[in-house]
Amino acid sequence: MADEIFVYIEKDKNGYKNVSLELLSGARNLKGKVSAILCSDYEIDNLKPLYLSGADKVYNIVDKKLGIYNNKYFAEAILKLIKEREPKIMLVGSTKTGRELAPKISSKLNTGLTADCTKLEITDVKGEEKLASTRPTFGGSLMATILCKNYPQMATVRGGVIKKMNEPYKEDGEREVFYPNIETKSKIRVLEFIEDTSKNKDNLSHAKMILCGGVGLKTQENFKKLEELAKYFGPDCAVGGTRKAVEKGLISKDKQLGQTGKTTAPKLYIAFGVSGAIQHIVGIENSDYIIAINNDPNAQIFENCNYKIVGDAEAVLNSLLNEMKKI
Ligand SMILES: Cc1cc2nc3c(=O)[nH]c(=O)nc-3n(C[C@H](O)[C@H](O)[C@H](O)COP(=O)(O)OP(=O)(O)OC[C@H]3O[C@@H](n4cnc5c(N)ncnc54)[C@H](O)[C@@H]3O)c2cc1C
């Protein structure tokens, strides 16, 4: 087995996905050579963002069947590389593709896969360095750290959980083109790729600042004010909400933060009338700074914040808005 960590890289028309670049940075803390796994139907030249984000090496798996995602072709190609190189760890983003591809690979290799991890670290188990993958369990009321007996040890991680490196890692690195000669036949033939543009493309998972509303913000009108306030802070500021706020129709489901919503790690997260339930906290706990406004001095969120304001969320929101209007 090689002391190598594979990170599956996803890309779309805008370039490499943030979650893949975050995983490269996170893999650097796991003691091993970090190798990006990139599938495509032609040799890709622009690998610099992968080295800058933490890759020592890029395996570009090239086959004419790897142009558009098809789980059978992608799984076979990656399996062939894994069997040849025997990495100790493989990490995949918890995207729609990753959630389908990772279990397909792990089941073929008869190895374990920990899904939707919130933390990855290396731990010593009887003299052996193992991947310790932490994720919420029992409905989010407990965090479980899971070890994997077999190799490669596999995990999926959601976007926004791991922070990208502050400093670029390096400009260039090793590169190997791998030809898997895919033999599998798929009954699926992709005729055309039509992007789903109907969904709200907000930047919640990767925003630098988040204004989050909970039930304590009470009305849809106040959530609109939250949007208005966010505009003053520019495109890197996004609005999110708690699950209860979503259930009450105060904000749309795609803006829910937390265990069953999105995970995020902004520089600043401000909670307006949020109680701070564990299922919410797991989605925002990696924020650099947390400010919470709640009228209950004993609110749970105050145990997880850097600054607290005991007061009415609507009043604080109105004051902030008025101040920003003056600028
Ligand atoms: C399996 C499972 C998954 C879940 N997943 C998620 C998830 O992904 N994300 C998520 O958010 N939740 C999730 N939940 C729900 C979670 O447990 C909480 O119920 C939810 O986060 C609470 O939302 P809230 O803080 O808006 O509402 P509440 O718990 O009702 O809290 C409202 C808060 O507002 C304060 N408040 C009231 N009035 C004011 C005022 N005028 N000014 C200031 N403060 C005020 C109150 O003191 C209170 O602290 C999940 C639950 C389960 C069981």
The ligand as a MOL file (V3000), in Angstrom:
LIG
                    3D

  0  0  0     0  0            999 V3000
M  V30 BEGIN CTAB
M  V30 COUNTS 53 58 0 0 0
M  V30 BEGIN ATOM
M  V30 1 C -32.6700 14.8870 12.0820 0
M  V30 2 C -32.7430 16.3760 12.2380 0
M  V30 3 C -32.0810 17.1740 11.3340 0
M  V30 4 C -32.1330 18.5680 11.4830 0
M  V30 5 N -31.4540 19.3310 10.5940 0
M  V30 6 C -31.4180 20.6620 10.7880 0
M  V30 7 C -30.6680 21.4990 9.9170 0
M  V30 8 O -30.0490 21.0600 8.9490 0
M  V30 9 N -30.6370 22.8250 10.1720 0
M  V30 10 C -31.3230 23.3900 11.2230 0
M  V30 11 O -31.2480 24.6090 11.3970 0
M  V30 12 N -32.0510 22.6200 12.0360 0
M  V30 13 C -32.1350 21.2830 11.8390 0
M  V30 14 N -32.9080 20.5370 12.6510 0
M  V30 15 C -33.8110 21.2250 13.5830 0
M  V30 16 C -33.1390 21.7060 14.8480 0
M  V30 17 O -33.1490 20.6710 15.8180 0
M  V30 18 C -33.8820 22.9320 15.4430 0
M  V30 19 O -35.2320 22.6070 15.6410 0
M  V30 20 C -33.8130 24.1860 14.5750 0
M  V30 21 O -32.4950 24.4590 14.1900 0
M  V30 22 C -34.3630 25.3650 15.3820 0
M  V30 23 O -34.5280 26.4670 14.5790 0
M  V30 24 P -34.6000 27.9410 15.2000 0
M  V30 25 O -33.3800 28.1910 15.9960 0
M  V30 26 O -34.9230 28.8730 14.0870 0
M  V30 27 O -35.9260 27.8660 16.0950 0
M  V30 28 P -36.1430 27.7290 17.6450 0
M  V30 29 O -35.4680 26.5360 18.1830 0
M  V30 30 O -37.6190 27.8400 17.8490 0
M  V30 31 O -35.4210 28.9800 18.2660 0
M  V30 32 C -35.8020 30.3050 18.0640 0
M  V30 33 C -34.8540 31.1550 18.8920 0
M  V30 34 O -35.1830 32.5070 18.6680 0
M  V30 35 C -35.1090 33.1870 19.9140 0
M  V30 36 N -36.0180 34.3350 19.8260 0
M  V30 37 C -37.3710 34.3620 19.8860 0
M  V30 38 N -37.8090 35.5920 19.7240 0
M  V30 39 C -36.7340 36.3840 19.5490 0
M  V30 40 C -36.5540 37.7640 19.3410 0
M  V30 41 N -37.5780 38.6110 19.2370 0
M  V30 42 N -35.2890 38.2360 19.2120 0
M  V30 43 C -34.2010 37.3990 19.3130 0
M  V30 44 N -34.3400 36.0890 19.5350 0
M  V30 45 C -35.5930 35.5760 19.6340 0
M  V30 46 C -35.5300 32.1780 20.9540 0
M  V30 47 O -34.9970 32.5090 22.2110 0
M  V30 48 C -34.9290 30.8980 20.3950 0
M  V30 49 O -33.6380 30.6890 20.9090 0
M  V30 50 C -32.8780 19.1480 12.5310 0
M  V30 51 C -33.5350 18.3210 13.4420 0
M  V30 52 C -33.4750 16.9560 13.3110 0
M  V30 53 C -34.1730 16.0940 14.3080 0
M  V30 END ATOM
M  V30 BEGIN BOND
M  V30 1 1 1 2
M  V30 2 1 2 3
M  V30 3 2 2 52
M  V30 4 2 3 4
M  V30 5 1 4 5
M  V30 6 1 4 50
M  V30 7 2 5 6
M  V30 8 1 6 7
M  V30 9 1 6 13
M  V30 10 2 7 8
M  V30 11 1 7 9
M  V30 12 1 9 10
M  V30 13 2 10 11
M  V30 14 1 10 12
M  V30 15 2 12 13
M  V30 16 1 13 14
M  V30 17 1 14 15
M  V30 18 1 14 50
M  V30 19 1 15 16
M  V30 20 1 16 17
M  V30 21 1 16 18
M  V30 22 1 18 19
M  V30 23 1 18 20
M  V30 24 1 20 21
M  V30 25 1 20 22
M  V30 26 1 22 23
M  V30 27 1 23 24
M  V30 28 2 24 25
M  V30 29 1 24 26
M  V30 30 1 24 27
M  V30 31 1 27 28
M  V30 32 2 28 29
M  V30 33 1 28 30
M  V30 34 1 28 31
M  V30 35 1 31 32
M  V30 36 1 32 33
M  V30 37 1 33 34
M  V30 38 1 33 48
M  V30 39 1 34 35
M  V30 40 1 35 36
M  V30 41 1 35 46
M  V30 42 1 36 37
M  V30 43 1 36 45
M  V30 44 2 37 38
M  V30 45 1 38 39
M  V30 46 1 39 40
M  V30 47 2 39 45
M  V30 48 1 40 41
M  V30 49 2 40 42
M  V30 50 1 42 43
M  V30 51 2 43 44
M  V30 52 1 44 45
M  V30 53 1 46 47
M  V30 54 1 46 48
M  V30 55 1 48 49
M  V30 56 2 50 51
M  V30 57 1 51 52
M  V30 58 1 52 53
M  V30 END BOND
M  V30 END CTAB
M  END
